Amino acid sequence: MLHTSYIEISRSALEHNLNFIRDFINENVLYSSVIKGNAYGHGIEIIVPLEEDLGVRHFSVFSADEAYRVKKISRANSAIMIMGMLDKEQLTWAIENDIEFFVFNWERLHHATTIANKLGKRAKIHVELETGMNRTGFPLNDLPHIAHYLKQNIKHLSFHGLCTHYAGAESIANYYRVKKQMRAFNRGIAKLKQLEIVPRLFHTACSAALLRYPATQMDMVRVGILQYGFFPSKEVLIDYLTKTKRKKDPLHRIISWKSSVMDIKHVKTGEFIGYGTSYFANTDMKIAIIPVGYGHGFSRSLSNQGRVLINGQMVNVIGMVNMNMMSVNICNTKGVKKGDEVVIIGKQGDMKLTVASFSDFSDQINYELLTRLPSDLPRITVV
Ligand SMILES: *Cc1c(COP(=O)(O)O)cnc(C)c1O
């Protein structure tokens, strides 16, 4: 193995999660798999073919570079949708390649029309409405003007979708704000119907919305975090467990992160371990050196805090996490040898280190921790 650590992706866990989500989605709702952020750190190149094998045919990304990566490896009949960044040059590529994209300002709408005209191809657009998140989207008041423009340019623009995004459906604290957004979006739908122009799809729901506000599912759901085996927040998980009278998180984690012991060292009482003075050996100690550090996505804030699994036991990180290495305390772990497997995220024997426990220590949310996993770590598929 050329790399000091690697990531395993479980096909069966992914299949389990997709089935769980499908049970939740109303009939005839299109499933769009959100794979921005390198598929939430799991790896676009590994997730897309696995999901295609499992029947997924629509993928949502943030930007043109991600769309390009999906295009390179996906099946001809898989659709790709860009929800965010796309500049003028990339628009040409997107339209040429039938990439769908969000349009949230007049500039992009005008460019899309001009380029589509030049290419003799229709641009597949999703008009994004500003309903209260105050990030991207046309104000509702623009709808009559937009409807008129779309009708005039029907030869160049294919009205694929009308969409919006909720500002925190994973937290009950945002209940009124989300409800207000839902009402605003519904006013948008009514307005379009009144103007006699409707898109192929209305879509608004992310993971939290599809679970907590089923009415948001409409014609398509854009699902990210759930498919990777995580509830969007503890609140959504607890809400789900309460409503279904279940006791256990029904999702399976699909990612594991593993490395191996690089070296073992004995340290005498009274010595400091690693950089500086953050860890003092009160007693004679045995430590293992792991070739993983903050440069690989193992946060420095896990210094003296993090844990990993070795020989089926949980061991503590001691001293500072370095750029490429960290030390763990193996005083109470018998028989550790150089080359032994180290689990940073995942299972070993009866023990498990979840991304959530990991996030708790480093004060990161699941989404953040996952997407920080370096894209150049090797990723392999396991059962
Ligand atoms: C990220 C994102 C989603 C998916 O969110 P999850 O909480 O991961 O399901 C859906 N829609 C948009 C516009 C997004 O940016």
Ligand as a Chemical Component Dictionary entry (heavy atoms), coordinates in Angstrom:
data_LIG
# 
_chem_comp.id                   LIG 
_chem_comp.type                 NON-POLYMER 
_chem_comp.pdbx_formal_charge   0 
_chem_comp.three_letter_code    LIG 
# 
loop_
_chem_comp_atom.comp_id 
_chem_comp_atom.atom_id 
_chem_comp_atom.alt_atom_id 
_chem_comp_atom.type_symbol 
_chem_comp_atom.charge 
_chem_comp_atom.model_Cartn_x 
_chem_comp_atom.model_Cartn_y 
_chem_comp_atom.model_Cartn_z 
_chem_comp_atom.pdbx_ordinal 
LIG C1 C1 C 0 -26.422 19.906 0.011  1  
LIG C2 C2 C 0 -27.713 20.160 -0.598 2  
LIG C3 C3 C 0 -28.733 19.199 -0.511 3  
LIG C4 C4 C 0 -28.591 17.912 0.281  4  
LIG O1 O1 O 0 -28.550 18.143 1.665  5  
LIG P1 P1 P 0 -28.542 16.937 2.713  6  
LIG O2 O2 O 0 -28.846 17.579 4.023  7  
LIG O3 O3 O 0 -27.164 16.380 2.712  8  
LIG O4 O4 O 0 -29.532 15.946 2.265  9  
LIG C5 C5 C 0 -29.912 19.465 -1.178 10 
LIG N1 N1 N 0 -30.079 20.619 -1.881 11 
LIG C6 C6 C 0 -29.116 21.557 -1.977 12 
LIG C7 C7 C 0 -29.371 22.797 -2.765 13 
LIG C8 C8 C 0 -27.917 21.364 -1.331 14 
LIG O5 O5 O 0 -26.965 22.301 -1.413 15 
# 
loop_
_chem_comp_bond.comp_id 
_chem_comp_bond.atom_id_1 
_chem_comp_bond.atom_id_2 
_chem_comp_bond.value_order 
_chem_comp_bond.pdbx_ordinal 
LIG C1 C2 SING 1  
LIG C2 C3 SING 2  
LIG C2 C8 DOUB 3  
LIG C3 C4 SING 4  
LIG C3 C5 DOUB 5  
LIG C4 O1 SING 6  
LIG O1 P1 SING 7  
LIG P1 O2 DOUB 8  
LIG P1 O3 SING 9  
LIG P1 O4 SING 10 
LIG C5 N1 SING 11 
LIG N1 C6 DOUB 12 
LIG C6 C7 SING 13 
LIG C6 C8 SING 14 
LIG C8 O5 SING 15 
# 
